[in-house]
Amino acid sequence: MDKNLAELQALLDEKGVKLKVSAEARRWLADKGYEPAFGARPMARLIEDKLKKPLAEAILFGPLKDGGKAEVVLTGMEPAFKYR
């Protein structure tokens, strides 16, 4: 998971965005991104769907279009973003 998040941060660096992932969100990603039959392979897909796509939307059309900070927190049973 750390490798996937580091790759995502490298992409975000180009846009002036700093990403922080809370401990609860990290645990959620670790739990949902691992399947015994496939190992950690689903992690890349999970990060794409739950982090990259919403961040791309925020960078293109929303609160991160001029850069900023995004924090991933766990709200209920899904990750959510706080922007600064």
C-alpha positions in Angstrom: 0.0 0.0 0.0 2.8 2.4 0.8 4.2 2.0 -2.7 0.9 2.8 -4.3 0.4 5.9 -2.1 4.0 7.0 -2.8 3.2 6.7 -6.6 0.0 8.7 -6.1 1.9 11.4 -4.1 4.4 11.7 -6.9 1.6 12.4 -9.4 0.0 14.9 -7.0 3.4 16.7 -6.4 3.2 17.8 -10.1 -0.1 19.6 -9.3 1.0 21.1 -6.0 -1.1 18.8 -3.9 0.0 17.2 -0.6 -1.8 14.0 0.4 -2.3 12.8 4.0 -4.0 9.5 4.8 -5.3 9.0 8.3 -4.5 5.9 10.2 -8.1 4.7 10.0 -8.2 5.2 6.3 -4.9 3.3 6.0 -6.4 0.4 7.9 -9.5 0.5 5.7 -7.3 0.4 2.5 -5.2 -2.5 3.9 -8.3 -4.5 4.8 -10.2 -3.8 1.5 -7.1 -4.0 -0.7 -6.1 -7.5 0.2 -7.8 -10.7 -0.9 -6.3 -14.1 0.1 -6.7 -15.4 -3.5 -5.0 -12.4 -5.1 -2.8 -11.0 -2.4 -2.4 -7.2 -2.6 -3.2 -6.9 -6.3 -6.6 -5.4 -5.7 -4.9 -2.5 -3.9 -4.1 -0.7 -7.1 -7.7 -0.9 -8.3 -9.0 0.3 -4.9 -6.6 3.3 -4.8 -7.6 4.1 -8.3 -11.4 4.1 -7.5 -11.4 5.5 -4.0 -8.5 8.0 -4.2 -7.2 8.8 -7.6 -10.5 9.4 -9.3 -12.0 11.8 -6.6 -8.6 13.6 -6.4 -8.5 14.1 -10.2 -12.0 15.6 -10.0 -11.0 17.9 -7.2 -7.9 19.0 -9.1 -9.7 19.6 -12.4 -12.9 21.2 -11.2 -12.8 21.7 -7.4 -11.0 22.8 -4.4 -7.5 21.5 -5.5 -7.4 23.3 -8.9 -4.8 25.7 -7.5 -3.0 23.0 -5.4 -3.5 22.5 -1.7 -3.8 19.7 0.8 -6.1 16.7 0.8 -6.6 14.5 3.8 -8.2 11.1 3.5 -10.3 10.2 6.5 -12.7 7.4 7.1 -16.4 8.5 7.3 -18.7 5.6 8.1 -17.3 2.7 6.1 -15.9 4.7 3.2 -12.9 7.1 2.7 -13.8 10.7 2.4 -11.7 13.9 1.7 -11.0 17.0 3.6 -9.4 19.8 1.5 -7.4 22.8 2.6 
